[in-house]
Amino acid sequence: MKVIPIILVLILSICAQFVYFQYAEFCPLHSPSIQNEITSPNILLNDKGHIINEGWARKPYWKYERSKVKDITRIRIKEWDYYATISHHHKFGIAATISDLSYGSLLALTYIDLENGTTTQIDAMEFFTFGKMNLSSSSNVDNVVEWSNSNFSLRFERRGSIRYLTLSAPKMKISEDRIGLFANLTLFQSPLMESMNIATSWAKDRTSFYLNEKVNCMKTKGIIKVGKTEFKLKMADALSVLDWGRGKWTYQNRWYWSSLSAYVNGELFGFNLGYGFSDRSSATENVIFYKEKAHKIDQVVFNIPQKNGEIIYTDPWTITSNDGRLSLDFVPIVDRSSKVDFVAIKSIQHQVFGNFSGNVTLDNGKVVVVKDIYGFAEDVFNRW
């Protein structure tokens, strides 16, 4: 009997926010950020639910407590763990998501065929989870999160500096002659490795916030079975990225995100680029990784081609920074797109995988040249 009141509260809350945000100004770029770097552990939220110290960090210094989030309906709290592994050697990738969006959870497993330009995804939703997925309050502690149904299963484990991914989808149809996807992967996160960490809020509501860590360039080994073909990944065959996020979101958002992890001239190299999500006046999430160290850059822009007012995601892009330290060409291979539109709830997602070429400048002035390296860039709009 408690289901009807809960549903009514959810509907009224969503509708109220829908009306409000029709008139809210969306501005994907802010003036240059001050790049406030946090260098020691601290508590994320005060008693009012506001971030105490906004900025970015090289380590996950903020302490997140779900109980301190100010959200009467609890439907705005979002928590997720997302892993993507790309093998330049074998020309494929795997992505897996366990997320808790409060009123529902999204679970997904994706195979990306970079040689043939195709993607295959299996996904599921569970409703009214409200934190029951047991996602950890810190990316820096040992934990296990797992989920399964009759079609696929996901298991993420962190133990010290090692992460284990166990993924299974025996019925996934990748092609006519390839049925089933299995993976047992071991990811290594060196204690010396720096990551991108950011804690920012929204200008229109400072109790809404975004806490995020991106761990690029994790060396990965293990076994991936695609249909009847088994691939044994050696340490140099694949690299992985973790997108770990916790927060309370506003109702309507659009963000741009790009990630790359690779070897350039035998050295670990990667980047995390993003904007459009929350007030970034205190810091951006734009970071270059080289030899496990983070090199901070300011604002970036994704120049996605358009024709007759329509965005053409499969045509070549460019990505540039306002400080002149990053200039990239991006040639798409495949657009992993999806669309859900129920008026008050809407999601349009384009995660595009392809090849990056260009150059970036490190903090010491060294220029790293990138040539035809796999990565991805996405444009996502959500109203939920």
Buried (B, 14 or more C-beta within 10 A) or exposed (E): EEEEEBEEBBEEBBEEBBEEBEEEEEEEBBEEBEBBEBEEEBEBBEEEBBBEBBBBBBBBBBBBEBEBBBBEBBBBBBBBBBBBBBBBEBBBBBBBBBBBBBBBBBBBBBBBBBEEBBBBBBEBEBEBBBBEBBBBBBBBEEBEBEBEEEBBBBBBBBEEEEBBBBBBBEEBBBEEEBBBBBBBBBBBBEEEBBBBBBBBBBBEBBBBBBBBBBBBBBBBBBEBBBBEEEBEBEEBBBBBBBBBBBBBBBBBBBBBBBBBBBBBEEEBBBBBBBBBBBBBBBBBBBBBBBEBBBBBBBBBBBEBEEEEEEEBBBEBBBBBBBBEBBBBBBBBBBBBBEEEEEEBBBBBBBBBBBBBBBEBBBEEEEEBEBEEBBBBBBBBBBBB
